[in-house]
Amino acid sequence: MTDDPFLLTLHPTTHDLGGFKVHRTLPHRERTTIGPFIFFDQMGPASLAVGQGIDVRPHPHINLATVTYLFAGAIDHRDSLGTFKTIEPGAVNLMTAGRGITHSERSPQGERVKGPQLSGIQTWIALPSDKEELDPAFEHVPEAALPLIEDGAARARVIMGSLWGATSPVTQHSPIIYADIALQPGGTIAIDDEAEERAVYLAEGEASLDGQRLAPATLYVLRPGYRATLRSELGAHVMLCGGAPLDGPRHVFWNFVSSRRDRINQAKDDWRAGRFALPPDDDREFIPLPEVPKTVSYP
């Protein structure tokens, strides 16, 4: 076996959203998915001015699940099911769009008055083809309910799936692994081969995998079956993601993901025509369907 642990190195596309940046590594022209992960965004880190905040107006999703995980700050989530929930660092918001859902994401008023912090990861999980049209659902799991593995200068929180002998309570629609790894100076942790498809992402700090230095905001796809050791000399914050391969290619247009291109076209028509319900307590505005979205991937 080769000594190089990396199958691919995916560099981000960075978008400046005014006050903070988003680094997007999936979907990528070299790789659309890693396990069921089809979208991987790092938000911030950013410190916004007093009185400012993020205001992501209501918008739709189909045939996927979104996973929001914060390092700093807070976001108010509202959706067309009538859900209202504030997510804070370490907790998980899992929103299963299924046959269709809309939601908004905004900075809480309490954050705006002190100048909001924003740092975290938002991912999309493509649903298996036989679950794409599930009823929409929302699930919030607090930080205290997620398994924490501690080994010397290494701490790892299992966000989804099973890792290091522990299993997260967060619903999974297909085999998946997802973890938040914090390494203190000199910390190490094993990255085993629990999943066929895996990737590591350096969110903050300095780290290496089997001696290969990791660049920030870059998604490293690991070779199948390769067992490695993650190490940091100065301290690091690393995400591990992956799972079983999807059961076929996926089409992506804007916020829509599906195994069927015609289903995406139907969703586009439904959004234009106002056939999606909006969050009942945030229904005065919405994001129009873009002519040329930033996220497009047609296999």
C-alpha positions in Angstrom: 0.0 0.0 0.0 1.2 3.5 -0.8 2.5 5.7 2.1 0.3 8.6 0.9 -2.9 8.6 2.9 -4.7 11.0 0.5 -6.7 9.9 -2.5 -7.7 13.5 -3.4 -7.1 17.0 -2.0 -10.1 19.3 -2.5 -9.3 23.0 -2.2 -12.2 25.4 -1.3 -14.2 27.9 -3.3 -14.4 30.9 -1.0 -17.4 33.3 -1.0 -17.3 36.7 0.7 -20.8 37.2 2.1 -20.1 40.7 3.5 -18.7 40.5 7.0 -17.8 36.9 6.9 -16.5 34.2 4.4 -17.7 30.8 3.5 -15.3 28.1 2.4 -17.0 25.4 0.2 -15.2 22.2 -0.5 -18.2 20.0 -1.6 -19.5 19.7 -4.2 -16.2 19.9 -6.0 -15.4 19.5 -9.7 -13.1 16.6 -8.8 -15.5 14.9 -6.3 -19.2 15.4 -5.7 -19.7 13.3 -2.6 -17.9 11.6 0.3 -20.2 9.0 1.7 -23.5 10.7 1.8 -21.9 14.2 2.3 -22.7 16.3 -0.8 -22.1 19.8 0.6 -19.5 21.0 3.0 -19.2 24.6 4.1 -17.1 26.3 6.7 -18.7 29.6 8.0 -16.3 32.1 9.4 -14.8 32.5 11.9 -16.1 36.0 11.9 -16.9 38.8 14.4 -19.7 41.0 13.1 -20.4 44.6 14.2 -22.8 45.5 16.9 -26.3 45.5 15.4 -25.4 43.3 12.5 -26.1 39.6 12.0 -26.8 36.9 9.4 -30.2 36.9 7.8 -30.6 33.9 5.5 -34.2 34.4 4.2 -36.6 31.5 3.8 -35.5 29.1 1.1 -36.4 25.5 0.1 -34.7 22.1 0.1 -35.7 18.7 -1.2 -34.3 15.1 -1.0 -31.5 15.9 1.5 -30.8 16.5 5.2 -28.9 19.5 6.5 -26.6 19.3 9.5 -25.6 22.6 11.2 -22.8 22.4 13.8 -21.4 25.6 15.4 -18.0 26.4 17.0 -19.0 29.9 18.1 -22.1 32.1 18.0 -25.8 31.2 17.7 -28.4 30.9 14.9 -32.2 30.9 15.1 -33.7 28.2 12.9 -37.3 28.5 11.7 -38.9 26.1 9.3 -42.2 25.3 7.5 -43.0 22.7 10.1 -43.4 25.5 12.6 -40.1 24.7 14.3 -38.2 27.4 16.1 -34.9 26.5 17.7 -31.7 28.4 18.6 -28.6 26.3 17.9 -25.4 27.0 20.0 -21.9 25.6 19.9 -21.6 21.9 20.2 -25.3 21.1 19.5 -26.6 19.5 16.3 -29.5 20.7 14.1 -30.6 18.0 11.7 -33.2 19.1 9.2 -34.5 16.4 6.9 -36.0 18.0 3.8 -37.4 14.8 2.3 -40.2 15.7 -0.1 -39.7 19.4 0.7 -39.2 22.0 3.4 -38.3 25.7 3.8 -36.3 27.3 6.5 -34.6 30.5 7.5 -31.4 31.1 9.5 -30.9 34.4 11.4 -28.8 35.8 14.2 -30.7 36.0 17.5 -31.4 39.5 18.8 -29.3 38.8 21.9 -26.3 38.2 19.6 -26.9 41.3 17.5 -26.8 43.7 20.5 -23.3 42.5 21.4 -21.9 41.9 17.9 -22.4 38.3 16.7 -19.7 35.7 16.5 -20.0 33.2 13.7 -18.0 30.0 13.2 -19.1 26.5 12.3 -19.7 23.9 9.6 -22.9 23.3 7.6 -23.2 20.1 5.6 -25.8 18.5 3.4 -26.5 14.8 3.5 -27.9 13.2 0.3 -30.7 10.8 1.2 -30.8 7.3 -0.2 -32.9 7.1 -3.3 -35.7 5.1 -1.5 -35.8 7.8 1.3 -35.6 10.9 -0.8 -39.4 11.6 -0.4 -39.6 11.1 3.3 -41.8 13.4 5.3 -39.8 16.5 6.4 -38.5 16.5 9.9 -36.4 18.5 12.3 -34.2 17.2 15.2 -32.1 19.1 17.7 -29.6 17.2 19.8 -27.8 19.2 22.6 -24.0 19.0 23.1 -24.4 17.0 26.3 -26.1 14.1 24.4 -23.3 13.6 21.9 -20.6 11.0 22.9 -17.2 12.6 23.9 -14.1 10.5 23.6 -11.1 11.8 25.6 -7.5 10.5 25.4 -4.8 12.7 26.8 -4.5 15.8 24.7 -7.2 14.6 22.2 -11.0 15.1 22.5 -13.4 13.9 19.9 -17.2 14.4 19.8 -19.2 12.0 17.7 -21.7 14.1 15.8 -23.3 11.3 13.7 -22.7 7.5 13.3 -20.3 5.3 15.3 -16.6 6.1 15.9 -14.0 5.0 18.6 -16.6 2.6 20.1 -19.3 5.3 20.6 -22.5 6.0 18.8 -24.3 9.3 18.3 -28.0 9.5 19.0 -28.5 11.8 15.9 -30.7 10.1 13.3 -28.8 8.7 10.3 -30.6 7.9 7.1 -27.7 5.8 5.7 -24.3 4.6 7.1 -22.3 7.8 8.1 -19.5 9.0 10.2 -19.1 12.6 11.4 -16.9 13.9 14.2 -15.4 17.1 15.7 -11.8 16.5 16.9 -10.0 18.9 19.2 -6.3 18.4 19.6 -4.2 20.2 22.2 -0.5 20.7 21.6 1.1 17.3 21.2 -2.3 15.6 20.8 -2.9 12.5 18.6 -5.9 10.4 17.6 -6.3 7.3 15.4 -8.3 7.7 12.1 -9.4 4.1 11.5 -11.2 2.6 8.5 -14.8 2.4 9.9 -16.2 3.8 6.7 -15.3 3.1 3.0 -15.3 6.8 2.2 -13.6 9.3 4.6 -12.2 12.8 4.6 -10.5 15.1 7.1 -10.8 18.9 7.2 -8.6 21.3 9.2 -11.0 24.0 10.5 -8.5 25.8 12.8 -4.9 25.5 13.9 -2.1 23.1 12.7 -2.3 19.4 12.1 -0.8 16.5 10.1 -1.9 13.1 9.1 0.9 10.4 9.1 3.4 13.3 8.7 1.5 14.9 5.8 0.7 18.5 6.8 -2.9 19.7 6.4 -3.7 23.0 4.9 -6.6 25.0 6.4 -10.1 24.9 4.8 -9.1 21.9 2.6 -10.9 18.6 2.4 -8.5 15.6 2.2 -10.1 12.4 0.9 -8.5 9.3 2.5 -7.6 6.2 0.6 -10.1 3.3 1.4 -8.8 1.1 4.1 -6.0 3.4 5.1 -5.5 3.7 8.9 -3.7 6.9 9.9 -2.8 9.0 12.9 -3.9 12.6 13.2 -1.4 14.8 15.1 -1.0 18.4 16.2 2.1 20.1 17.6 0.4 23.5 18.3 -3.3 22.6 18.6 -6.0 22.0 16.0 -9.7 21.7 15.3 -10.4 19.0 12.7 -13.5 17.5 11.2 -13.8 13.9 10.1 -16.7 12.9 7.7 -17.7 10.1 5.4 -19.7 6.9 5.2 -20.9 4.3 2.7 -21.0 5.4 -0.9 -24.2 6.7 -2.2 -26.5 4.4 -4.2 -26.0 6.4 -7.4 -25.1 9.9 -8.7 -26.9 13.0 -7.4 -28.0 16.1 -9.3 -27.6 19.5 -7.5 -29.1 22.8 -8.4 -29.1 25.6 -5.8 -30.6 24.2 -2.7 -32.1 21.1 -4.4 -30.5 17.7 -4.4 -32.0 14.6 -6.0 -31.2 11.3 -7.8 -33.7 12.5 -10.5 -33.1 15.6 -12.6 -36.8 15.9 -13.3 -37.5 16.1 -9.6 -35.2 19.1 -9.4 -37.0 20.7 -12.3 -40.3 20.1 -10.5 -38.9 21.7 -7.3 -37.7 24.8 -9.3 -41.2 25.2 -10.8 -42.9 24.7 -7.4 -40.7 27.4 -5.8 -41.3 29.9 -8.6 -45.0 29.3 -8.3 -45.2 29.6 -4.6 -46.2 26.1 -3.9 -43.8 25.6 -1.0 -45.1 26.6 2.4 -42.9 29.2 4.3 -42.1 29.2 8.0 -45.2 30.5 9.7 -43.3 33.0 11.8 -41.0 34.1 9.0 -43.1 34.3 5.9 -42.8 38.0 4.8 -39.8 37.4 2.5 -37.9 34.7 0.7 -34.9 34.0 -1.6 -36.0 33.9 -5.2 -34.8 31.1 -7.5 -31.5 32.2 -9.0 -30.9 32.1 -12.7 -27.3 31.0 -12.1 -26.8 29.5 -8.7 -23.4 29.1 -7.0 -24.0 25.4 -6.4 -24.7 23.3 -9.6 -23.6 19.8 -10.2 -25.2 17.6 -13.0 -23.6 14.2 -13.4 
